[in-house]
Amino acid sequence: MSTQDQARALASRHQYTVKNREQSALSRMAAEIGVSSETAVRNQPRSAGMS
């Protein structure tokens, strides 16, 4: 695997990890205020630079 491929894989994994962490936090906050986690995740604004 080339250095460029390794960098791409690392960036992709980091993006996935950040998104997962944000969704987990959002689901916990939704549960605290009584909103379903599905509704909260569906209505989550997209982060800048993320697709």
N, C-alpha and C positions, 0 to 999 in steps of 0.2 A: 504494500500500500504506500503510495507516494505521500510526501509531506502535505501536499495540497489536499489529497483525499482525507488524510487524518485530520487536518484543520477543519475541513467541511463537516466531517462526522462529529467532531467535538462541538462545533457551533450548533449543529442540528440537535445534538443531545442536550446542550445547554438551553436552547430555545424550548425544547419539550419539557425539560425540568422546570423552567421558570413558569411556563404556562400551567403545568400541573400544580405547582405550588400556589399560584394565583387562584386557580379554580377551587382548590381545597380550602383556602382561606375564605373565599367568597361563599362556599357552601356552609362553612362553620358560622359565618356572620349571618347568613340567611336563616339558618336554624335558630340562632339566638333571637331574631326578630320575628320569626314565625312565617317566613316566606319559603316556599318549596325551593330546594336547591336546583331543580331543573329549570324553574323560572328564572332564578338568579343567574345561572350560567348562561342561559339562552339570551338574556338581556345584558350580558356583560359587554361593556364597550371594548373595542379592540385597542390594544396598546399601539403606540406609534412605532412604525417599522415592523410590526408583526402582522402576519396574514392568517 
